Amino acid sequence: MRQLDRFDTAVDHAFAPLRGRIMYDRLFYILSALADHSLLWELMAATLAISPRRRPLAMRAAAALAAESVVINVIVKSLFSRERPIDQSYEHPHHLRYPLTSSFPSGHATAAFAAATLLSDRTWLRWLLYPLATLVALSRIHVRIHHASDVLGGAIIGLCFAKLIKYLLPVSSSPSTDGAS
């Protein structure tokens, strides 16, 4: 556990120079808030669903993200009782919802990487979604809601979860042939 603590501390110290800088605070607080309850990712899925060709992909992603939220926030987090980073000297410059669940794994990171994997299937969107997922995940470290290891664990879980969903529920990127759209 000591190595994990050292890793978390080193990453937290690396973020220290960015905290309190308006541009970084705004970026990370806004991304963190937008990704609450997977809102950002569900909106992206809804946008993709406008296209009949992308609708099956978007519907699978939306349903999988809802399932992921329950699995992570109700089941997985209950197995861990990791405290969130606490720093009484750090005053959050913007309001954020403070979660009551275990710090491990980061639900934001899990959802972000699951969404990026599911929504970018066979599309150019991967070049947008994976960097966005990374920024959302890093936002949780910046705002001191998660330790770096919570975020890394969440990202790995999200990737694995999405790969499993893609294996179990493959979708075609072509529109249906029965006339329905």
Secondary structure, DSSP 8 states (H G I E B T S, - for coil): -HHHHHHHHHHHHHHGGGTT-HHHHHHHHHHHHHTGGGHHHHHHHHHHTTSTTTHHHHHHHHHHHHHHHHIIIIIIHHH--------TT---SS------S-SSS-HHHHHHHHHHHHHTTTSTTHHHHHHHHHHHHHHHHHTTSS-HHHHHHHHHHHHHHHHHHHHHS---SS--SSS--
